[in-house]
Amino acid sequence: MYTEGNIASTYSKCESLRSPYLQRAREASRLTIPTVLPEEGHKGAHKFPTPYQSTGARGVNNLASALLLS
């Protein structure tokens, strides 16, 4: 089946395909709810900035609720 080396190499190969989507998601998260998708290399003791507008966060929570109900 799958070996540990095979899975790790497949994950590494797909990193270039995955990185633009992760970068876009991190930028959106930074403006809405920064704890959803923290920056790469984030430590547990890191304090997140508070976005002082609630429109983005309210939209994210609304979409999450709609997905949960469906």
Buried (B, 14 or more C-beta within 10 A) or exposed (E): EEEEEEEEEEEEEEEEEEEEEEEEEBEBBBEBBBEBBBEEEEEEEEEEEEBEEEEBBEEBEEEEEEEEEE
